[in-house]
Amino acid sequence: MSDVHSLERDLLAAIANAGDEAALEEVRVSALGKKGSISELLKTLGGMNAEDRKQKGPLINGLRDKVSGAIAARKSELALAALNARLQAERVDVTLPARPEPRGSIHPVSQVLDEITAIFADLGFAVAEGPDVEFDDYNFTKLNIPPDHPARQMHDTFYLAPQADDSQHLLRTHTSPVQVRTMLKQKPPIRVIAPGRTYRVDSDATHTPMFHQLEALVIDEQTNLGHLKWVVEEFCKAFFEIDTVELRARPSFFPFTEPSVEWDMRCDRSGGQTIFGTGHDWLELGGSGMVNPHVLEMCGIDPSRYQGFAFGFGLDRMAMLKYGAPDLRPFFESDIRWLRHFGFAALDIPTLDGGLSR
């Protein structure tokens, strides 16, 4: 009897004096572990006669329950104390003055968007925007993309549940629906750029399911491919900050333009890095063309009077090309170390007179 009471007193004292969870675990193992003091007492019950077992059994089992409860309670106390200590250590005094230096960084895609917006604003373009969730009609049909076109397939497009009126919605696969919305509500002349997020079922080093795109649209009575080429040239000179640009046009096909052209820019990759405006290599920029008359007609514009051009490219890819990022995926991983390397100071606003990428 006295041995049980003495053991109880010693164990409860050891539990109360445990300064952290590691020390408490040592007490638990010494008492309730496979070879612990209480476990050894429990083993002796099997060799006792019925009278002794009836007398000592409740005492030993009671000791086990009391010690287990004390350990659980002490563990809760230690966890609460640790939490309070952590909260105290991490406490922020919101009354302190702000840090004098800016700590944030501008994402390269945001910087590139600001740069491109400044360039096109200087060329007389306005910015047009539209929703990420788009009508199938605006994303495909009014852009002269037929129902059996591969771009409409489920493996390329994120479709949403059909609406009550059986209309189909989707995550836009390009920013061209913004062009449709602009033509539907605005009469020519039209001169806009449409930047924004787009979505396609694709993911690798140079593709992501969500990416950023920018398209330009010009509709007027006398617009032609010469105007298109000049705008692309002037944009490349300003964006890549070079004096001369040599472009190469390749015939292509897009349902919403006719004729369709893809542009390449002369560059040099011989030294392990890409230098624009010189060399014997070519860099693909993006697709373009004269707006298909069927698109103009479906958007309520008379194709016998008006014509126009459109071109587009990926903002993420342009950021990779200009700032030397080798992989597209880190653009979307929110790694602060990557952002500190490729990012821009919060107050570095790109301007044509002060420099785009200071």
C-alpha positions, 0 to 999 in steps of 0.5 A, spaced: 500 500 500 505 504 502 509 503 495 503 505 491 502 511 494 509 513 494 510 511 487 504 515 486 507 521 489 513 521 486 510 520 479 505 526 480 511 530 482 515 528 476 509 530 472 508 537 475 516 539 474 516 537 467 519 543 463 517 541 456 514 535 452 520 531 452 521 531 459 514 529 460 515 524 455 520 521 459 516 521 465 510 517 461 515 512 459 518 511 466 511 510 468 507 507 463 512 504 458 513 497 457 518 496 462 515 502 466 514 502 474 506 502 473 506 497 468 511 492 472 506 493 478 500 491 473 504 484 471 504 482 478 497 482 479 497 475 475 501 472 480 496 474 486 491 470 490 484 472 489 484 476 495 490 480 494 488 481 487 481 484 489 485 489 494 491 491 490 488 491 483 483 497 484 489 501 487 494 499 481 489 501 476 487 507 479 494 509 480 495 508 472 488 512 471 491 518 475 498 518 472 495 518 465 490 523 466 496 528 470 500 527 464 494 529 459 493 535 463 500 537 463 501 536 456 495 541 455 499 546 459 505 545 456 502 546 449 498 552 451 505 555 454 508 554 448 503 557 444 503 563 448 510 564 448 510 563 440 505 568 440 509 573 444 515 572 440 511 573 433 507 579 436 507 585 431 506 592 434 502 595 429 503 602 432 510 602 429 512 607 423 512 603 417 519 601 414 522 607 410 524 602 404 519 599 400 519 591 401 515 589 395 516 587 388 512 587 382 511 581 378 515 580 371 508 579 368 505 585 371 511 589 369 511 587 362 503 589 362 505 596 364 510 596 359 506 594 353 500 598 356 505 604 355 507 603 349 500 602 345 498 608 349 503 612 345 501 609 339 493 611 340 490 604 343 485 604 349 485 598 353 479 593 353 477 588 358 472 582 358 470 577 363 474 570 364 468 566 364 465 567 357 460 565 352 461 559 347 458 564 342 463 570 343 469 565 344 468 561 338 462 562 334 463 569 332 470 568 331 469 564 325 471 557 329 466 552 326 463 547 331 467 541 329 474 545 330 479 542 334 480 548 339 473 546 341 474 540 344 474 538 351 481 536 352 483 543 350 478 547 353 475 548 360 468 548 359 463 549 365 456 546 366 450 548 361 446 554 363 438 553 364 437 556 357 442 550 354 447 556 353 454 554 354 460 557 358 467 556 358 474 559 361 476 563 355 481 560 351 484 567 348 482 574 349 479 575 342 472 575 345 474 582 348 475 584 341 468 581 339 465 585 345 468 591 343 466 590 336 459 589 338 458 595 342 463 600 339 463 603 332 469 604 328 474 606 328 477 602 333 484 601 336 484 597 342 489 592 346 486 586 350 490 584 356 488 578 360 488 571 363 486 565 359 485 558 360 487 552 356 488 544 358 496 544 357 502 544 362 509 544 361 516 548 361 513 553 356 505 552 357 501 553 363 493 551 364 492 559 366 497 564 362 496 571 360 495 574 353 495 580 349 491 582 343 491 588 339 485 590 334 484 596 329 478 597 325 478 602 320 476 604 313 483 604 310 487 599 315 492 594 311 497 589 312 502 595 312 499 598 318 500 592 321 507 591 320 509 598 322 505 597 329 509 590 330 515 593 328 514 600 333 512 595 339 518 591 338 523 597 338 520 600 344 519 593 348 526 590 347 529 597 347 533 596 341 533 601 335 532 597 329 528 591 328 527 586 322 521 582 321 520 576 317 512 574 315 510 567 314 503 565 312 499 562 317 492 560 318 487 562 323 479 562 323 478 569 325 483 572 320 484 572 312 490 573 310 493 570 316 501 572 318 506 569 323 511 574 325 519 572 326 524 577 329 531 577 327 536 575 333 542 572 335 543 566 340 550 564 338 553 567 345 548 563 350 543 569 350 538 572 345 540 579 343 535 582 339 535 586 332 541 582 329 544 576 328 542 570 323 537 567 328 529 568 328 525 568 334 517 567 333 513 573 336 506 571 335 500 571 330 496 576 326 492 578 320 487 582 317 480 581 320 476 575 317 470 579 313 465 574 316 467 576 323 466 583 322 459 581 319 457 577 325 459 583 330 455 588 326 460 591 322 459 592 314 465 588 311 464 592 305 466 599 308 471 597 314 477 592 315 482 591 320 487 587 323 489 583 329 495 580 332 496 577 339 502 574 343 503 571 350 505 576 356 508 570 360 513 568 354 514 576 352 517 576 360 521 570 359 524 573 352 526 580 355 528 578 362 531 571 361 527 567 365 528 559 362 522 556 365 515 559 365 512 555 371 516 559 376 512 565 374 506 561 378 509 558 384 509 564 388 517 563 390 519 570 394 526 568 392 525 567 384 521 574 385 526 577 388 531 575 382 526 577 377 522 582 380 522 589 380 522 595 385 515 597 387 516 604 385 519 603 378 513 605 374 515 604 366 514 610 362 517 611 355 521 617 357 524 615 363 525 608 360 521 601 360 525 597 364 530 601 369 
